[in-house]
Amino acid sequence: MMLKGKVSFITGGGRGLGRSIALAMAREGARVVIMSRTAKDLREVVTLIRGSGGEGHFCEGDVSNPEDVSRGIEKAVRDCGGVDILVNNAAVIGPARFLEDADEAAWQKTINTNLFGTYLGCRAAGLVMRERRSGKIINISSGLGQMAYPRFCAYSVSKAGEIQMTRSLAEEWRPMNIQVNAIDPGLMDTDFQKGVR
């Protein structure tokens, strides 16, 4: 049980990769708090965690909303005693269009969810971790943040920003013993990937 006694907060934890991360961390003994916009998905994951003897909680919310993110982190602190691990997993693929054809609102939503949402999660959890002078933040990135691919400009830009934010925070928060990393999980057979295809 590698994570026994640790509290993990996972965004986009109701389905796909986030769901798998939540279940895996619970199996390793972590107390898990998951957040997404879909309460039904969250309840299913928490039921699975509790059914296997783990501790799971959820908070319905949108990662691009500062109040929702703060409420989620506050719930983790209140119910579980803190946040040791943050996984910024929530993301949208955005408009799969050439720049001139892409809808402005869809572009903005992609940046708000993938980049601003990651910033909000890091800031809220980071404040808790700074007090403890300990923590681990994992930002789920993408290869598209480092390569050009037609029609995925909004998503690529959001992930490139996330990668650079990860590098910056890793240096800024090193003295507080907060480790910040980005992981590119590659292609996975999830609903998100179906959206890409």
SETORMAR-783423 format. One record per residue (C-alpha): residue in three letters; x, y, z. Coordinates in steps of 0.05 Angstrom, whole numbers. Example, Ala and Ser with C-alpha at 12.3 -4.5 7.8 and 13.67 -1.06 7.14 Angstrom:
2
{rec 'ALA'; {246; -90; 156}} {rec 'SER'; {273; -21; 143}} 
***
This chain:
197
{rec 'MET'; {0; 0; 0}} {rec 'MET'; {47; 54; -26}} {rec 'LEU'; {-1; 112; -13}} {rec 'LYS'; {-29; 92; 55}} {rec 'GLY'; {-44; 155; 96}} {rec 'LYS'; {-41; 201; 35}} {rec 'VAL'; {-97; 244; 8}} {rec 'SER'; {-104; 248; -67}} {rec 'PHE'; {-147; 300; -104}} {rec 'ILE'; {-162; 283; -177}} {rec 'THR'; {-198; 327; -227}} {rec 'GLY'; {-237; 294; -283}} {rec 'GLY'; {-241; 234; -237}} {rec 'GLY'; {-309; 208; -260}} {rec 'ARG'; {-289; 173; -324}} {rec 'GLY'; {-231; 153; -369}} {rec 'LEU'; {-160; 163; -344}} {rec 'GLY'; {-182; 201; -282}} {rec 'ARG'; {-227; 144; -261}} {rec 'SER'; {-170; 94; -270}} {rec 'ILE'; {-123; 139; -230}} {rec 'ALA'; {-173; 146; -174}} {rec 'LEU'; {-185; 71; -169}} {rec 'ALA'; {-110; 55; -173}} {rec 'MET'; {-93; 105; -118}} {rec 'ALA'; {-149; 79; -74}} {rec 'ARG'; {-121; 8; -83}} {rec 'GLU'; {-54; 34; -59}} {rec 'GLY'; {-87; 61; 5}} {rec 'ALA'; {-98; 134; -11}} {rec 'ARG'; {-159; 171; 12}} {rec 'VAL'; {-187; 196; -54}} {rec 'VAL'; {-227; 259; -70}} {rec 'ILE'; {-250; 265; -142}} {rec 'MET'; {-281; 324; -179}} {rec 'SER'; {-317; 332; -245}} {rec 'ARG'; {-380; 363; -273}} {rec 'THR'; {-420; 298; -274}} {rec 'ALA'; {-445; 275; -206}} {rec 'LYS'; {-470; 208; -233}} {rec 'ASP'; {-400; 188; -256}} {rec 'LEU'; {-369; 211; -191}} {rec 'ARG'; {-418; 171; -149}} {rec 'GLU'; {-402; 108; -189}} {rec 'VAL'; {-328; 115; -177}} {rec 'VAL'; {-336; 130; -103}} {rec 'THR'; {-382; 69; -96}} {rec 'LEU'; {-329; 25; -128}} {rec 'ILE'; {-275; 53; -82}} {rec 'ARG'; {-317; 43; -19}} {rec 'GLY'; {-340; -25; -43}} {rec 'SER'; {-268; -49; -45}} {rec 'GLY'; {-254; -23; 25}} {rec 'GLY'; {-224; 45; 6}} {rec 'GLU'; {-242; 116; 25}} {rec 'GLY'; {-272; 158; -30}} {rec 'HIS'; {-305; 226; -33}} {rec 'PHE'; {-329; 270; -89}} {rec 'CYS'; {-343; 343; -104}} {rec 'GLU'; {-384; 362; -165}} {rec 'GLY'; {-353; 422; -199}} {rec 'ASP'; {-321; 455; -259}} {rec 'VAL'; {-245; 462; -257}} {rec 'SER'; {-249; 529; -294}} {rec 'ASN'; {-290; 558; -237}} {rec 'PRO'; {-247; 585; -180}} {rec 'GLU'; {-302; 576; -129}} {rec 'ASP'; {-314; 503; -149}} {rec 'VAL'; {-240; 487; -145}} {rec 'SER'; {-232; 521; -77}} {rec 'ARG'; {-293; 485; -51}} {rec 'GLY'; {-264; 418; -74}} {rec 'ILE'; {-197; 429; -41}} {rec 'GLU'; {-231; 454; 22}} {rec 'LYS'; {-273; 390; 23}} {rec 'ALA'; {-209; 348; 19}} {rec 'VAL'; {-179; 386; 77}} {rec 'ARG'; {-243; 383; 118}} {rec 'ASP'; {-260; 310; 105}} {rec 'CYS'; {-191; 280; 97}} {rec 'GLY'; {-143; 327; 133}} {rec 'GLY'; {-106; 357; 74}} {rec 'VAL'; {-81; 345; 3}} {rec 'ASP'; {-17; 306; -8}} {rec 'ILE'; {-25; 292; -83}} {rec 'LEU'; {-61; 333; -136}} {rec 'VAL'; {-74; 303; -205}} {rec 'ASN'; {-97; 355; -255}} {rec 'ASN'; {-131; 309; -305}} {rec 'ALA'; {-194; 346; -328}} {rec 'ALA'; {-191; 369; -400}} {rec 'VAL'; {-232; 382; -462}} {rec 'ILE'; {-208; 370; -533}} {rec 'GLY'; {-235; 437; -558}} {rec 'PRO'; {-254; 456; -629}} {rec 'ALA'; {-223; 408; -679}} {rec 'ARG'; {-222; 462; -732}} {rec 'PHE'; {-172; 506; -769}} {rec 'LEU'; {-161; 570; -731}} {rec 'GLU'; {-203; 613; -777}} {rec 'ASP'; {-261; 565; -772}} {rec 'ALA'; {-260; 553; -697}} {rec 'ASP'; {-314; 581; -652}} {rec 'GLU'; {-287; 634; -604}} {rec 'ALA'; {-327; 608; -545}} {rec 'ALA'; {-301; 537; -557}} {rec 'TRP'; {-229; 563; -559}} {rec 'GLN'; {-239; 601; -495}} {rec 'LYS'; {-270; 540; -461}} {rec 'THR'; {-210; 498; -481}} {rec 'ILE'; {-161; 547; -451}} {rec 'ASN'; {-204; 557; -389}} {rec 'THR'; {-210; 483; -375}} {rec 'ASN'; {-142; 456; -394}} {rec 'LEU'; {-96; 513; -374}} {rec 'PHE'; {-133; 559; -327}} {rec 'GLY'; {-164; 499; -292}} {rec 'THR'; {-95; 469; -281}} {rec 'TYR'; {-72; 536; -253}} {rec 'LEU'; {-132; 539; -205}} {rec 'GLY'; {-119; 468; -180}} {rec 'CYS'; {-45; 481; -170}} {rec 'ARG'; {-58; 547; -133}} {rec 'ALA'; {-112; 519; -86}} {rec 'ALA'; {-75; 454; -70}} {rec 'GLY'; {-8; 489; -69}} {rec 'LEU'; {-30; 535; -12}} {rec 'VAL'; {-46; 473; 29}} {rec 'MET'; {19; 438; 10}} {rec 'ARG'; {61; 500; 25}} {rec 'GLU'; {37; 499; 97}} {rec 'ARG'; {58; 426; 104}} {rec 'ARG'; {121; 438; 62}} {rec 'SER'; {106; 375; 25}} {rec 'GLY'; {65; 353; -36}} {rec 'LYS'; {63; 323; -105}} {rec 'ILE'; {27; 353; -165}} {rec 'ILE'; {17; 313; -229}} {rec 'ASN'; {-8; 350; -290}} {rec 'ILE'; {-35; 304; -345}} {rec 'SER'; {-5; 333; -408}} {rec 'SER'; {-4; 312; -481}} {rec 'GLY'; {46; 304; -537}} {rec 'LEU'; {5; 356; -574}} {rec 'GLY'; {33; 407; -525}} {rec 'GLN'; {101; 398; -559}} {rec 'MET'; {83; 385; -632}} {rec 'ALA'; {41; 418; -686}} {rec 'TYR'; {-19; 380; -710}} {rec 'PRO'; {-71; 410; -757}} {rec 'ARG'; {-139; 428; -728}} {rec 'PHE'; {-118; 420; -655}} {rec 'CYS'; {-88; 489; -644}} {rec 'ALA'; {-131; 507; -583}} {rec 'TYR'; {-117; 441; -548}} {rec 'SER'; {-43; 443; -566}} {rec 'VAL'; {-35; 514; -540}} {rec 'SER'; {-70; 497; -475}} {rec 'LYS'; {-25; 437; -464}} {rec 'ALA'; {39; 475; -483}} {rec 'GLY'; {20; 526; -431}} {rec 'GLU'; {8; 471; -380}} {rec 'ILE'; {77; 442; -394}} {rec 'GLN'; {111; 509; -384}} {rec 'MET'; {71; 522; -321}} {rec 'THR'; {94; 455; -295}} {rec 'ARG'; {167; 473; -308}} {rec 'SER'; {159; 540; -274}} {rec 'LEU'; {123; 513; -212}} {rec 'ALA'; {173; 456; -205}} {rec 'GLU'; {227; 508; -195}} {rec 'GLU'; {187; 558; -155}} {rec 'TRP'; {161; 506; -105}} {rec 'ARG'; {223; 463; -99}} {rec 'PRO'; {244; 499; -35}} {rec 'MET'; {177; 479; -3}} {rec 'ASN'; {188; 406; -21}} {rec 'ILE'; {130; 407; -71}} {rec 'GLN'; {145; 365; -132}} {rec 'VAL'; {109; 385; -197}} {rec 'ASN'; {111; 340; -257}} {rec 'ALA'; {74; 332; -323}} {rec 'ILE'; {58; 264; -353}} {rec 'ASP'; {40; 250; -425}} {rec 'PRO'; {0; 185; -420}} {rec 'GLY'; {-2; 174; -496}} {rec 'LEU'; {-61; 146; -533}} {rec 'MET'; {-114; 110; -492}} {rec 'ASP'; {-180; 79; -510}} {rec 'THR'; {-225; 127; -473}} {rec 'ASP'; {-286; 169; -490}} {rec 'PHE'; {-239; 229; -494}} {rec 'GLN'; {-198; 195; -547}} {rec 'LYS'; {-261; 177; -586}} {rec 'GLY'; {-275; 252; -587}} {rec 'VAL'; {-206; 264; -617}} {rec 'ARG'; {-217; 212; -671}} 
***
